[in-house]
Amino acid sequence: MRDRDPVPAPAAVRVSSPARPVLPHEDPDHRIGRLDLTRWPAWSRPLVRAARWLAVLLGPYGAYLLPLVIGAAVFATAAWAFGEVYEGVREDGDLALLDQPALRLALELRSPVPDAVVTGFTFVGGTVIAPVLTLLVTAALVVARRSWTPALVIVPAALGSLLMTVVGKDLFGRSRPPLADAVPPYEYSPSFPSGHSLNAIVIAGAVAYVLLLRRRTTAGRVTTIAVAAVYAVGIGLSRIYLGHHWLTDVVAAWVLGAAWLAVVITTHRLFLTVRRGRAAPA
């Protein structure tokens, strides 16, 4: 009697596990377009070696946090130095050549409708709405991507920006433009640096950086950068237009914010490099 063909064993049933956030060391977000964020030029070898040493000493998360703390201290010192330079120049009256003309131009451009529009726009970047929006955007990105990368980039960026704003205002106590030249609602905290401008460039830049990690087309990347830049510049100009800040307050905030954003992005790149275990910079 002929043997029967063996019955094939049933295929293994794959049980899907519940979705969970991707841990940083599992995160594939290490490229912006063709740029591999874990590849470094030759001159940066000491920086990468230092990051690896910190990873061995403190673990990868410690290596991520320590540069941010050092960066916050460095840029708090930079804010103090900027203020000292400002005080020295102000004694000669040179800054009036920048601040007063900018305020006069704002006064000439004002009318009821633009005043209301700009006031609403700058309110979005204020101390109430901006933190709430930042937390909501960060949480949405973490959930949508199942990755902690948005939190690891945006939250330290925002906290460092807030720290520099508070330290700068307490250190220098610069007076705002006269209330007679400002559009209500009035603000009474110190003027230097512009917190709206500093937070706008840092938070918009951090969110844009996170979005760029998943933008696969050049058009998408260009649009993301353009929207972030327009928002940050618009917030700064709105502060001058409304007479809530001097021009030099806004320019200083932009410089400090861009520098702090560079620290945050560089730190994240070092973190990615350590987690991927690249042997040496390329």
C-alpha positions in Angstrom: 0.0 0.0 0.0 1.3 3.4 -1.0 2.3 5.7 1.9 0.3 8.9 2.2 1.9 12.2 1.7 2.8 13.8 5.0 0.4 16.5 6.1 2.3 19.8 6.2 2.7 21.3 9.7 0.5 24.4 10.2 2.4 27.6 9.8 3.4 29.3 13.0 0.8 31.9 14.0 2.4 35.3 14.5 1.1 37.0 17.6 1.4 40.8 17.2 2.7 42.5 20.3 1.2 45.8 21.4 2.8 48.9 20.0 5.4 50.5 22.2 7.6 53.5 21.8 10.9 52.8 20.1 13.8 53.2 22.5 16.6 55.7 21.5 19.1 52.9 20.7 16.5 51.3 18.4 15.6 54.6 16.7 16.3 54.6 13.0 16.1 58.4 12.8 19.8 59.1 12.1 19.5 60.8 8.7 18.4 64.0 7.2 18.2 63.3 3.5 21.5 61.9 2.5 23.3 63.3 5.6 24.1 60.6 8.1 24.0 62.3 11.5 26.5 59.8 13.0 29.3 60.6 10.5 31.7 63.3 11.6 34.5 65.2 9.9 38.1 64.4 11.0 38.5 67.5 13.1 35.7 66.4 15.3 37.4 63.2 16.5 38.1 64.6 20.0 34.5 65.5 20.5 33.3 62.1 19.5 35.9 60.4 21.7 34.8 62.5 24.6 31.2 61.5 24.0 32.2 57.8 24.0 34.2 58.2 27.2 31.1 59.8 28.9 29.0 56.9 27.6 31.3 54.4 29.2 31.5 56.4 32.5 27.8 57.4 32.8 25.9 55.3 30.3 24.4 56.7 27.1 21.7 58.7 28.8 24.3 60.3 31.1 26.4 61.1 28.1 23.4 62.8 26.5 22.4 64.9 29.6 25.9 66.1 30.6 26.7 68.0 27.5 23.3 69.7 27.8 24.0 70.8 31.3 27.5 72.1 30.3 25.9 73.8 27.3 23.4 75.6 29.5 26.1 76.9 31.7 28.2 78.0 28.7 25.3 79.9 27.2 24.2 81.4 30.5 27.8 82.8 30.6 27.5 83.9 27.0 24.3 85.8 27.9 26.1 87.5 30.8 29.0 88.5 28.5 26.6 89.8 25.9 25.0 91.9 28.5 28.3 93.3 29.7 29.2 94.3 26.1 25.7 95.8 25.8 26.2 97.9 29.0 29.5 99.1 27.8 28.2 100.2 24.4 25.1 101.8 25.8 27.1 104.2 27.9 28.3 105.7 24.6 24.8 105.9 23.2 25.6 103.9 20.2 22.8 101.4 20.5 20.3 104.2 20.2 21.3 104.3 16.5 19.6 100.9 16.2 16.9 100.8 18.8 15.3 104.2 18.4 14.9 104.1 14.6 13.4 100.6 14.8 10.8 101.8 17.3 10.0 104.9 15.2 9.5 102.7 12.1 7.1 100.5 14.1 5.1 103.5 15.2 4.7 104.7 11.6 3.6 101.2 10.4 0.9 100.7 13.1 -2.9 100.8 12.5 -5.8 99.1 14.3 -6.1 95.9 12.1 -2.4 95.0 11.9 -2.1 95.8 15.6 -4.8 93.2 16.5 -3.4 90.6 14.1 0.2 91.0 15.4 -1.0 90.9 19.0 -2.8 87.6 18.4 0.2 86.2 16.7 2.7 87.1 19.4 0.3 85.7 22.0 0.9 82.3 20.5 4.6 82.6 21.4 3.9 83.8 25.0 4.6 82.2 28.3 1.1 80.6 28.5 0.3 79.2 25.1 3.9 78.3 23.9 4.7 75.8 26.7 1.3 74.1 26.3 1.7 73.8 22.5 5.2 72.6 22.9 4.1 69.8 25.3 1.2 68.8 23.0 3.3 68.7 19.9 6.1 66.7 21.6 3.6 64.2 23.0 1.9 63.9 19.6 5.2 63.2 17.9 6.2 60.6 20.5 3.0 58.7 20.1 2.8 59.0 16.3 6.4 57.9 15.8 6.5 55.5 18.7 9.9 57.0 19.5 11.3 59.1 22.3 13.5 61.2 20.0 11.1 64.1 20.0 11.1 64.3 23.8 14.9 63.9 23.9 15.4 66.9 21.6 12.5 69.3 22.2 12.2 69.1 26.0 15.9 69.9 26.8 15.8 72.6 24.1 12.8 74.3 25.6 14.1 74.1 29.2 17.5 75.5 28.3 15.8 78.4 26.4 13.6 79.1 29.5 16.7 79.1 31.7 18.6 81.6 29.5 15.6 83.9 29.4 15.1 83.9 33.2 18.8 84.3 33.9 19.2 87.1 31.3 16.3 89.1 32.6 17.3 88.8 36.2 20.9 89.7 35.5 20.4 92.9 33.4 17.0 94.2 34.3 16.9 96.4 31.1 13.8 98.6 30.8 11.4 98.0 28.0 10.4 100.8 25.5 8.1 103.4 27.0 4.5 102.3 27.6 3.3 105.3 25.6 5.0 103.7 22.5 3.7 100.1 23.1 0.5 98.4 22.1 -1.5 96.9 25.0 -1.6 94.5 26.8 1.5 95.9 28.4 4.4 93.9 29.8 6.4 94.9 32.8 9.2 92.2 33.1 12.8 93.2 32.1 13.4 93.6 28.4 16.7 91.8 27.8 16.7 89.3 26.2 13.4 88.9 24.4 11.9 85.6 25.8 9.4 85.3 23.0 12.2 85.6 20.3 14.6 83.2 22.1 11.9 80.6 22.7 10.5 80.8 19.2 13.8 80.1 17.5 14.8 77.3 19.8 11.4 75.5 19.9 10.6 76.0 16.2 14.1 74.9 15.4 13.9 71.8 17.6 10.6 70.8 16.2 11.8 71.3 12.6 14.9 69.2 13.3 12.7 66.3 14.6 10.4 66.6 11.6 13.4 66.7 9.2 14.4 63.2 10.4 11.3 61.8 8.7 11.1 64.1 5.7 12.0 62.0 2.6 11.8 64.7 -0.1 13.8 67.8 -0.6 10.6 69.8 -1.0 9.3 68.6 2.4 12.6 69.5 4.1 12.7 73.0 2.5 9.1 73.6 3.5 9.8 72.5 7.1 12.8 74.8 7.4 11.0 77.7 5.8 7.9 77.5 8.1 10.1 77.3 11.2 12.2 80.3 10.1 9.2 82.4 9.2 7.6 81.7 12.6 10.8 82.5 14.6 11.6 85.7 12.6 7.9 86.7 12.7 7.7 86.4 16.5 10.8 88.5 16.9 9.7 91.2 14.6 6.3 91.3 16.3 7.9 92.2 19.6 9.5 95.2 18.0 6.4 96.2 16.1 4.3 96.2 19.3 6.9 98.2 21.2 7.4 95.4 23.8 11.1 95.0 23.1 14.0 96.9 21.6 15.6 95.7 18.4 18.8 94.7 20.3 16.8 92.5 22.7 15.4 90.5 19.8 18.8 90.2 17.9 20.5 89.0 21.1 17.7 86.5 21.6 18.1 85.2 18.1 21.9 84.8 18.5 21.6 83.0 21.9 18.7 80.9 20.7 20.5 79.7 17.5 23.6 78.9 19.5 21.7 76.9 22.1 19.8 75.1 19.3 23.2 74.1 17.8 24.2 72.6 21.1 21.0 70.6 21.4 21.3 69.2 17.9 25.0 68.4 18.3 24.3 66.6 21.5 21.6 64.5 19.9 24.0 63.6 17.1 26.6 62.5 19.6 24.0 60.4 21.3 23.1 58.7 18.1 26.7 58.1 17.3 27.4 56.5 20.7 24.2 54.3 20.5 25.1 53.1 17.0 28.6 52.2 18.1 30.4 53.8 15.1 34.0 52.9 15.4 35.4 56.3 14.3 34.2 59.5 12.7 34.1 59.4 8.9 
